[in-house]
Each structure stands twice: as structure tokens, then as C-alpha cells.
Amino acid sequence: MPAVQKVRWGWNSLLGSEDDRIRAEKGFGRTLAMEFRAKAEGHADPADAALVSGLCQQLAARVKNKLLSFSAEVVRLPEPTALALPGGFIFVSLPLLDLCQRYTDELAFVLGHEMAHVIRGHAADRMLHDSALNLAARVAGRAGPLGTWLRGTGLQMLASAYSQDCEFEADELGSRLADAAGYPPLASVRLFQRLEALHQNQTPLGQYFSSHPTPAERIAQMGRLWRPRSA
């Protein structure tokens, strides 16, 4: 059975256990991660790589479902962006680290947000229902179907936002993961305020942030979630 079809079976089969589904999802994500690394422009600084990887593991230790695992890498891409692949493979671009000024609490929120997309199944669902993925499944077994898909519409899709509801859900769970790991959840507000200032100055933010809810909306949600507790 072609690899992508195995993944689809793992996600959809009523007979498959949760462990089967997660294992299949991880195998698929690993293949896509290899393709994505090929798009990166060189290796990240070892200190940045250690920072992001360490934060990811701190957050992963707070995830209740111990069948899930996560890894995070820094990649050299031209825009500030982050993405989560099925199976818990997370990538953060160097410009995004610069935008966060390498504050660990802000990066913890960013990583928690991406991990939340994996935990809630957003990453797998979006890819599973994408028409390009369905095409890749039909031609699996030929040379490089995933690479062809990723270099085409796949990379653009991965960099775009989920639905508004999914993004707000990821913000909430991401902030809770950061809080559980010992990072102040309202650090996200500082990042959003910086984004709001850049937006007002008409500074290009790239597809990642421009396709999310507005910083003002995200600040309001964080206020509803956390300020009553800290008052």
C-alpha cells in the first residue's frame, strides 16, 4: 500500500487504535519534514537550534497525551513564519526568532501555538482534506510525489492560517502549555503588541501573520483568558 494511503488508512480506519493513528501520522510528517528541510537556506546557528529545541521539550513534557512527541527546528527562510507538520514536527524561521527578540516566554507561546495545532488535529485534518494531498495519494509510489506536492501548493498551504476558530483554539492551548511549563502566558500580548505596531507602520509581516486573526483580536482573547486570574 502506498505510503500516503497508509497514513489515510491510519487516520480513518475505525479499527485502528490511537497508537496506530499517531504512528502513521508521524511517519507521514517525517517524510514531509525531510522535504521541508530541503527548502531551507542553510543551517541555523547552534545556539538558536538549542534554544528552540529545549523550549519545545519543556512544553512537550506538559502535554497530557504521552503518545504524542514533538521536535522543533530553526530554518532559514526569508519571512517570519512557523509551521507544524503532522506527527509533531515543528519549524520556526530565523526571522521569527528575530521578531520575538529571542525572548523565551514569547517563543514558548509560539511553539505552544504550533503544538496545539498538532494536539487538536488541525495539521492532519487540513492536509488530509487538501485536494493536492488527495492527488499525491493517487500517485504515491512514483518518484517524489510528496516533494512535488510540497514544492507546489503544499508549502503555500502550510504557511497559511487555519480557520479563525482553529487559530484562537491554538492560541488558548498554546498559552496554557506555556503557563504549565513556567512561562507567563501574557507574554504573548507583548508579541502581539509588537505586531500591531508593525502593522500600523505598514511593515510587511509575511503570510504567516497576515493570515492569522488580527493582533488586537488575539490580545483581547488573551485578556479574557488570563487577566481575571492575575487581577
CORGI-V627118 format. One record per run of one state. SS is the DSSP state (hx for helix, st for strand, lp for the rest). FROM is the first residue (numbers start at 1). TO is the last residue. If there is no record, write none. Layout:
{{SS FROM TO} {SS FROM TO}}
This chain:
{{lp 1 2} {hx 3 12} {lp 13 17} {hx 18 37} {lp 38 45} {hx 46 60} {lp 61 70} {st 71 75} {lp 76 81} {st 82 85} {lp 86 88} {st 89 93} {hx 94 99} {lp 100 103} {hx 104 119} {lp 120 121} {hx 122 129} {lp 130 130} {hx 131 139} {lp 140 144} {hx 145 159} {lp 160 163} {hx 164 180} {lp 181 186} {hx 187 200} {lp 201 205} {hx 206 210} {lp 211 214} {hx 215 230} {lp 231 231}}
